[in-house]
Amino acid sequence: MNQKRKPLLMLPVWWLVVSLLAVAPCVVQAQISFYRPKSLIIPLHDQKNQLHLSVGKGGGYDVNASYAFTEKLAIFTTATFDNFTNRKPALFWSDNYYVQRNDYVVRGGLGYFTSIDMKHLPVLEIYAGAGTSKINNYVYFENPDNRDVTQARYQTVYLQANVGINQAKWIDFAIGTRIAYSHYSDFSFYGPHPYSPGIISGNYNNLWGVTAEPVFSLGFKYKGIKLDGQLGGAIFLFGPKVDNKYDAWGDEDTIVLDALLGRISLQHNLNFSKKND
């Protein structure tokens, strides 16, 4: 019995270590947060007329929904809103700082699911989606009027694959990876200045990037409700060097789209038809 469970139990630990090492370089950039990818949708569909619903917290509060309208196809939508002020520990200063956010992300798309011949991960899902993100972040130490501002708008298209298990009595587990292309229609920094507090300190045009976003998901079920945790990261693959039109030296910068991914949620799958044997 223990030998059968060992591969499944070892996977979360291995995936956690890989994810944390991969996104370690992004911790400093996370203070600016101009790229804020959200969690992957992992409903683990296995039959027609199955509705997956979840509400959670991860980079804001979110709601996910996915519906299997055939034996193999599903549609999904996700929305995340973050309108809160968080106190953060500074990495290189003795004082804490504050991040006031006014962000949202909305996405949707189409998915395919099937069973595969993998003993410990028998469910395969593939999703293609698109969405839009708005970022308004205000960073300050004590005085909210003396703050750095990040404003960004970007659109994303992506392809995602999940493998997982959903038939265990108490635990569900899945691994997912999303390959995302993001294009910025707006990306500006505003910094405090003694004479012009709202002066633009950076503005990048035609910024885009491609990221790989692996995660693992582990859920604990009780009476049809699942408490699920998801952890991973966005790893920058490639993108162009772009000009900062407010840089007097005319230098080109490589903007790295790295971020941590995490979410905790309550989930429920509603089955509106009996599964065919």
C-alpha positions, 0 to 999 in steps of 0.5 A: 500500500505504501509503495503505491502511494509514494510517487503521488506523495513525493510529487508535491514536495519535488514540485514545490522545491522546483517552483520556489527555486525557479521564481526566486529571482522575481522576489525583488521585482514583486514589489513593483508587480507589473506582471501579476498572473493568476492561478491556473484553472484545474477543474479535473473534469471527467464527465459531461454536464459537470459544473466546477465552481470555486472561490479563492484568494491569490493575488486578490479574491477570485471566482472560477467556473468551468462547465463540461458541455460534452464528454470531452469539451468544456468552457471556462471563465475566471475573474480576480479583483484586488482592491486592498492595501497590504503592509509588506516587509522591505527587503533592503530597508529597515521600514516596512512599506505599503502596497495599495492595489486596484487590479483586476484580471478577467479570462475565459476559454475552451478546454479538452479533457480525457482519461489517460493511461497514467496510474497516479495521474489519470486525468488530462486537461488542455485549455486555450484561453485569453484575457485582460489585466489592469494594474494600478499599484501605489507603493509608499512608506508612511505618506500615501502622497509620496508614492511610486505608481505602477500602471499597466494594461496587458492582454494575454493568450495562453495554452495550458495542460493539466494532469491529475487525480480526482477519484481518491476519497480524500485527496485530489492532486494535479500538476499544471503548466501554462505557456502565456504570451502577454502584450502590454498596451500601457506600462508606466511608472510615476515617481515622487518628485519635489516639484512635480509629484506625478512626473512619469519616470518610465514608459515602455512601448510595445512590450511583450513576453512569453512565460512558462507558469508551472504549478502544483495543486493539492486538495482535501475533500469533505462531503463534496467541498474541496479545500485546495491549495495551488503553488508555482511561479511564472518563469520568463522565457523570452521577450524583446528589449524595449526603450524607456522613452523617458530615459535620457541615455536612450538605453534599452531594457529587458523587462522580465515577467517573473512572479510567484503564483499561489491560491487557496480556494474552496471548490465544488463540482456539480454533476447534472448527469450520471457518469456513463459506465 
